[in-house]
Amino acid sequence: MNQTSERRHDLDALRAVAMLLGIALHAGLSFGTFEWIVQDSRTHWAFDLVVAAIHGFRMPMFFVVSGFFTAMLWRRRGLRSLLWHRIHRIALPLALCMITVIPAMNWASGIALTSGAKVSAGAYADVDPRESVWAAARVGDVSMIEQSIEKGADIDEGDPQTGVTPLALATLFGQPEAVDALIQLGADVNGRDRLGSTALHGAAFLGRVKAARLLVDAGADLGARNSDNATPYDALSVDWGTTVFIAGLLGIQPDEQQVEEGRKAVSALFDAVSTDRGANPGRDGKSEKDDLSGILGWLLHASVFHHLWFLWHLCWLVLAFAIYATLADRFGWRGLSSRVMLSPARWLWLVPLTMVPQWFMLGFGPDTSAGILPMPPVLGYYAIFFFYGVLYYDSDDGRADRWWPITVPTAMLAVVPLGLSLDGDLRNAIGAPVGLVALRLGATALKVVYAWLMAFGLMGMFRALVKTESRALRYVSDSSYWLYIAHLPLIILAQAWVRYWPVPSVVKFAMICLVVTAVLLLAYQTVVRYTVVGTMLNGPRQRLRKVAADT
């Protein structure tokens, strides 16, 4: 019997779990050994495993559920009603968040990145010297820079958020004394960040004249090109809106007049140096194709949407779905058979298909693409999960994964460790190309199998356990959207607040999750749920007293 005519409370709850797991994932990032905005003073490898396990399935599962509900709305109400619904529930919230939550996140990130450097020197005693050198570079604490390097900090290592080196950080934050000290200590004046920019790019970008002079005198390359093919000369002409945005990501509030005057002085310095060296390494010789390549690179790589990238991806996928739905309506298409979609045969086409975009991504699980133009492999990866959900709606005959008590534990306890092990071997491998290809194929297959095992297993689990609607689950489902879109600025501030507390990391992690969730739930109940914002997120809701009075 086809059960898709009824409301799927199980998938409502599963979608909410995917959102809430995002809070736990982001809260745990500061306690792992990987790069993040805030690095806690007490990290543990166990958080690496937990974060990888959550990240490997959470958003793929979410996109399956989103595809299912998209198809449900289309079949029940028609394409026009679906598109109007998605504008209200996805596009409008994203637009509102771009002028509220995203600036708040940039502000919180700036606070977190600079707060550690404002602690007294004695407080750095038990802090990772890598973090202290980045923090000291931002505030120009030369003594702390020297101490951090003596304790083993890598003078050219990039900070967790951006990959920016201590020398570039000191330059961007306008700390010429620190720039000079780092140069004297042996910093690479042409060291590059994650996007290929050097400290001289930063000096030109924000008009840091003294730092630029020190870098040039030390032999910095005026012709160095970053991943957008831009030289320090090009950084002199970045428009003001982009300047404010990028500086905001670093927690810098630039003054327009000072930046413009500084850029003029830096430009004159570059011209003088170019004349002395007998060559102009700036824009000369750059073609229009190079300019277009730089623009395309920015559109793809600039982190515009941060943790709300998934809403932007959904906008693209809904547009693709509109084309699919139009053709399906015209030709009477009712999806694939349940044998293809629900039987074990689905593994024969789902795994190879999903491996194609996963092949182009590094790390355990999918990459994140937060730019204006989604990275094609990332969008393609999530499109597979989304459209599986679409086809699943049409083919669902009431069956679910009955083997979830076995598949879910197997995925988490066997596939994750093996996948992480192969992924680590791949990064450390130095052998024959055939060996590398085999390792990569194995790692890619395991990542994909894990994502689908967890998606199918959890869908089966929730279908078995959540058979009817409950008021509590409905409230959690409603509030989860708000909790997720608003949580990250508070998470970052909380991580910065507790980073030096002398208590176990698991205690700090639990406290961050509980406090942030409680604050946001209070806000949801008092100023969101029954307001225009709540209507935009979940549809209109009435207070219980009003409902009782009406009945």
C-alpha positions, 0 to 999 in steps of 0.5 A: 500500500502506498503510504505517501498520501499521509504526512510523513512524521518520521521524515519530519523528525529525521530532518530535524535530527539532521539540523540538530546534529549540525549544532553538535558538529560545529560545537565539537570542531574546536575540540578536535585536532583539525583546523577551526576558527577557535582551537580549544586548549584541550583537544582530543582525537575522539572529537575528530571521529565524532565530527567525521562520523556526523559529517559523513552522512548528515547533509546527504541524508538531509538532501534525500529528505528534502527531495522527498518533501519537494516531490510530495508538495509537487504531486499534491499542490502542483509546481507553481505552489511548490515554487511559491512555497520554496521561495517563502521557506528557503529563498526569503529566510536565506536573504534575511540571514544574509543581512543578519546571521551572516554578519553576526557570524563574521563579527563573532569570528573576528571576536574569537580570532582576536580574543585569545591574543588579548589574554596576558602572556602568563595565560599562554602557558598551557596553550598550543604555541601554534595558536598563540603565535597567530594571536600574537601576530594579530595584536603585534605582541613581539615577545609572545611571537618569539616565545611561541616560536621557541616553544615549537610553533611553525613560523610559516604555518597558516591559522585554522580558519583561513590558512593565513601565515603569522606574517600575513596576519601581522600585515593585515592587522597593521602590526609593522613591528610584528612584521619586522620581528617575524622577518628577522626570525626567518619567516618566508616573505613569500609564504602563501595562504590557502588561496595562494595569497602572500603577505604582500597581497594583504599589505596592498589589499588594506594599504599597509604601507609600513608592512609593505615596505618591510616586505619589499625590502626583504625580497617579497615578490611583487609578481606573485599570483594567487589562486585567482591569478591576482598579483599584489598590484591587483589587490590595490584595486579591489572594490570597497564592498569586497574589501569590507566583506573580506576584512570582516571575515578576519574581524577587521573593520577598515576605514575607507579613507585610510585604506585608499590613502594607504593603497596609493602609497603602496602603489607608489612604492610598488612602482618605484621598486618595479623601476629599480628592478627593471620590470613591472610584475603587475598587471602588464601582460594579463589578458581579459581571460585572466580577469575572467578567471579571477572573477570566476575563482572568487565566485566559486571560492569566496565563503559567502553563505557560510553554514547556510550554503545548503539553502543556496544549494536547495535553491539551485536544486529546486530550479533543476527540479522545476525542469524535471517536474515540467517534463514529468508532467508533460510525459506522464512520468511516475518515477522509477520502479520500486525494484530499482529504487528500494531493492538491493539492486539500488546499490549497483547504480547509486554507489558508482554514480555517487563516487563520481563527484566524491572522487573530486573531494578530499576528506571523509565525506563531502566538501562544503561549497559556500560560494555564489557559484556552487562547486560543480562536484559538490552540487552534483553530489548533493543533487544525487541525494536530492533526486533520489529523494524525489524518485523515492516519493513516487516509488515508495510502497511502504517498505523501509530498511528493515535491517537498520539495527544492523546497517547503522551500527555497521556503518558507524563502527566498521565503515567509518574507521576503515574509511578514515584509515584508507583516507589517511593512508591515501594522504601519506602514500608515496608509491606507484600510481596504481597503488594510489588509485586503488587507495583512492577508489577504496576510500571514495567507495567507503565514503559513499557507502557510509552516506547511503547506509546511514541515510537508508538505515536512519530512514528505516529506523525513524519509520519503525519508531515514529509512527504517529505525530506527537506534540513534542516531536512537532515542536522539535521539528518546527524549532530545528530550522531556527536553531540551525540557521541562528546557532553558529555565531553563538557557538563560536562565541561560546567556544572562545569563552571557554577555550582556556577553562581548565575543565575536560573538553567533553564538559565544555562541549556539552555545556556549549550545546546545552546553553546555546540550544537553550538560549535559541529555544527561548528566543524561538518561543518568545520572539520567533514562533508566533511572529512573521519570522516563524511563519516564514520558517514553518508556516503560521502557528497559533498559541495553545490558549488561542486554539482552545478559545477558538474551539 
